[in-house]
Amino acid sequence: MREYNRDIHMRLKQSDIDKIRRRMDEAGIRNMSAYMRKMAIDGFVVNLDLSDVKELVRLLRYCSNNINQYAKKANESGDIFKSDIDDIKRRQDRLWNMANEIMERLAAIL
């Protein structure tokens, strides 16, 4: 059974439909039913640019890979260089700064 099984019909002028479609495009929503349902229930749609989050995740993967390589090197040889540890610390600090900036921007939206 479909979750959405009730219909509501309304009549609109073409200019209203055009305006709704423009707002859907701005919000990055293609499904008019989903858009209309969201607007009717919540009154707004939040469209977030998450490119910074994607970059943060990419850097976290990169940093995690480096940490794993350093750990493997330390386990194999018993040695790890101070410069390697300093590099890890610098990268981690950069990631924390990026995460804090993203969280501050998200908090300002909500």
Number of C-alpha atoms within 10 A of each C-alpha: 4 5 5 6 6 6 5 4 5 4 7 9 7 9 9 11 12 12 11 15 17 13 14 17 11 10 14 14 16 11 10 12 10 11 19 15 11 13 12 10 8 9 9 11 14 9 10 10 8 11 9 13 14 11 13 18 14 12 16 15 12 12 17 14 12 15 16 11 12 18 14 13 13 13 11 9 8 9 11 14 10 9 9 13 13 11 15 17 12 12 16 16 12 14 18 13 12 16 15 12 13 16 13 11 10 12 9 8 9 6
